[in-house]
């Protein structure tokens, strides 16, 4: 029997619509093969929503997302909206979506594909075999803590304030996702904090240590964030699963991403306790190459694969896409961000066409 899914598409800004078009074509092809029917609804977010509906996350968009089985997002942001106040910037749309769907866990895999080892800026022996999952807390910490704002002091001088805060319950729920993720991977979990300076991190470390007793099959370690940043570029193979708060996770997951050579290859999943998850590339809207048919669509395509695996429980269809991506790379096709000598340079659209042909042939 045909399995039907309601998918909300949020193409957003910059290269978003170009890469989303490729992912939708891929889903259609895979859908035919695996007897899946996707009912796509497109909605506005980010700069496109500011222009089209006067706010970065219209209520209608959040409603559509809530009613769907999964949300596939491309990217938001661009120079045009950079001078708007922070609550009206495209990024506010993204933060609002995460909060509105209560997506507290962000899973970001950073795996070196053998075909792309030479795209990494690090030496082959340092990165060969790297396979890291960063589990980042997404709806708490300093991006949401209160008080926040720019306030006038008694002398009239302005003072900017943000607050890093976590409750035990917030730490525990992300901790559980991380321990369970580590159980399915190499059984090693590294919790990253700044417990030598921050009280909020001391509580984080205490809770992670307590939780470890419930997961005897997972080996827990702790690192301060400055050391973790250093270790990630010095000896990344020591890591299996990393769990950390919102701010540290934002930075470390980008550093882990760059080990792989291209941010254009990396998907992510943001999950809540129930309800639809949001699946999106790690990269932004790349305004410098938007509209030029230069974007790498593979992170978006691999995000669709993560959606099939984690959101729709269709691991076979997910694997099919991942296999197709590997075969395309194996055949020597590359977009500009991952090009190396003797490879075939393709634009975004052409990369999509080659991938579709490959998927139809597997
Ligand atoms: P970015 O990820 O958009 O771009 C960084 C660099 O990587 C650029 O040189 C870009 O051309 C390149 N790049 C990114 N994705 C690529 C792809 N698929 N193929 C080829 N090259 C790619 O980050 P940035 O420049 O810091 O930010 C640009 C805008 O994106 C900003 O407005 C920022 O706020 C926004 N942003 C959005 C998200 C998101 O939607 N989740 C994440 C990060 C940044």
Boltz pocket constraint, residues with backbone or C-beta under 6 A from the ligand:
constraints:
  - pocket:
      binder: B
      contacts: [[A, 15], [A, 74], [A, 75], [A, 76], [A, 77], [A, 78], [A, 79], [A, 91], [A, 94], [A, 263], [A, 264], [A, 280], [A, 281], [A, 282], [A, 283], [A, 284], [A, 285], [A, 286], [A, 287], [A, 288], [A, 289], [A, 294], [A, 295], [A, 296], [A, 297], [A, 299], [A, 337]]
      max_distance: 6.0
